[in-house]
Structures are given as C-alpha cells and as structure tokens.
Amino acid sequence: MEPARIINILFVGLVIGIIDLFVELSFAALIFSGPLAGYIQNGFGMMLMAAVLIGLVVTLRSSFAASIALPQDVPVAIFAL
C-alpha cells in the first residue's frame, strides 16, 4: 500500500473519530438530562466505549472496505423521553 493512501486513511479515521466524539457527547447530554444529570460522565464514557467497539467490529469484520459504523440518533431520541 502506498504511503499517501495510508496517510489519507488515517486522516479520514481521525476526522470521523473527532466527529463521533462530539456526536456521542451530544447524545449523552440528551439522554442524561434532568434527574439523570449526575450520571452524564458515566453515560458519556459508556456511549463512547460502545461506539469504539462497534466501529472496531464493523471495521475488522466487514467485507466492504469503506464501512463506517456510527451510533444512530433515533434510539437516542426515544431514550431521552
């Protein structure tokens, strides 16, 4: 594999990781509001770890090389109710 391609892959992974970090933070803030506000740090950690594990499993087990796995926002809206 060419070095330029490796750099591109790492850069895209970094950008997706940064975006996912903010998405997980906003999901945790939405779910852990109100009476659960004291648990937002734990919730953020759990959501971030789950996103990393899902991303690793999809990346390593998918037959499609350009697979990207991110948590969905619809279940978060339901959990926030």
Secondary structure, 3 states (H helix, E strand, C coil): CCHHHHHHHHHHHHHHHHHHHHHHHHHHHHHCCHHHHHHHHHHHHHHHHHHHHHHHHHHHHCCCCCCCCCCCCHHHHHHHC
